[in-house]
Amino acid sequence: LGYRYLVASGIQVSTGRCDFMGDLLLAKGEESTAWGVSLLGSYWLADDALRLVGRVHYANSDEDDGVLSGWGVPRSGADVLQPYGYPVTETGSELYSLYSGLNVHLYEDSLILSTGLEFRALEEAGTGDSLEAFIWQTGGRLAF
């Protein structure tokens, strides 16, 4: 993998009950290049209490093993932004991910319970093989 440079750009738009965010990332190494795009949307089903959320993510690399994806629950003390904290990591050339769920806001944006279903597919270049999974996620977030 060994990416040395990273460029990122994002957008966020909020209008009434709907929110939209998008991110574009480009990573360049000495031997490979990878890029990814994430699109996130949400809609308030009940004002400041229940939110429908969704995410589409796509990543691609010009190397067969240029995209790294973590699977499972990260180890205790691991940084969830680094896939090496996951019990299982796999590499491929393309990653697709679709997520849909609900967020229950118990106390504004400071105490949130989340649950949702994600479909993830990691494909190997040239072989047509892919690792696919449906992942149910439930958790909470506390900010103070």
N, C-alpha and C positions, 0 to 999 in steps of 0.2 A: 504494500500500500504506500507507505512513505510519501505522502503528499507534503509539499513544502510551502506552497502558497495557497491562500484561500481568499476568494472574493465573494461577498454576499450582498444581496439587496432585498429589501422587503417593502411591503405596502400594507397599510391597515385602513379600512374604511368602516365607519359605523353610521348607520342610518336607522333611527327608531328602534325597532325590535331586532334588526338584523346586524350582524357584524361579519366582516370578511377580512382575512389576512392571507398574504401570499409571500413566499420566500423563494429566492433563486440563489443557488450556491454553485460555485465553480472552484474545483480544487486541481492544482497542477503540481506534479512531481517531476523528477528528472526523467522518468520513463513512462509516465502515464498521466492521463487526465480523466477526471470524473466530474459530473454535474448532477444536480438534483433540483427538483421543484416541489414545494409543498403548498397546497391550497387548503385553507381552513375556513369554515363557515359556522355560524351559530344563529339560532332564532329563539327568542324568549317565548316560551309557551305560556308561562305565568310570570308577570312582571317581577323582576328581582328575586325569583324563587326557583323556577324550573326552566332550564335551557336545553334545547336540542342542539347537539354539536356534531360536526362531521369533518373529516380530513381525507384528502387524497394526496399521496406522495409517490413520486417517481424519481429514481436515481439510475444513472447509467455511467459506464466506464468503458474506455477503449481497451482495457485489459480484462482477461477472463476472470481474474480475482480482484478487481479494482473496487468492488463495493462490499463492505463488511456489515453484516447485520447480526444483532444480538437477539437471542431467543430465550424466553423464560424470565424468571425474576432475578434482577441483579443481586449479587452477593451483598451482604451487609457491609456498609461503609464504602461501597463502590460508587463511582460517579456515573449516573445513568446516562450521561451524554457520551460516555466512552464505552463502546460495546464490549471491551475487554472485561468489564465488570460482570458480564452475563455468564451463566454456567455453560452455555453453548453459543459459539459464534460460527457463522458460515460466511464464505465469500462467494461472489458471483459477479456477473457483468451487468445485471439489471435487477432492480428491486421495485416492486409495485406494492402499495399498501392503501387499503380503504378502511376507514373507521367511522362508525356511527354510534352515538351514545347520548346519555342524559347526564346533566350536571344539576344537582340539587344544591342551591345556595342557602345554607342554614343561617349564615350571618354575613350578608353582603358578599364581597369577594374574599373575605378572610377565612371562612370555614365552608368548604365545598366537599360534597360527596359525589363521586363520579362512577359511572358504570357504562360499558359499551362493548361492542363486538368489532374486532379487526380481522380483515383478511389480508394476509401477507404472502407474496410470492417472490422468491429469489431465483433468478434464472442464470444458468451457465451458458456462456457464449459458445456458439457452434454446435453444441450437443442437443439443444432443445430440452435438456433436463431442467426440472425446477423443483424447488422445495417450497411446498405450499402449506399454509396453516390457517385455521380460524382460532383466534385468541380472544377469550373473554377477559376483560379487565375491570376490576372494581377497586376503588381506592378513595382516599381522602386527601385533602390539602388544607393546611393550616398556615396562615400568614399573620404575623403580628408586628 
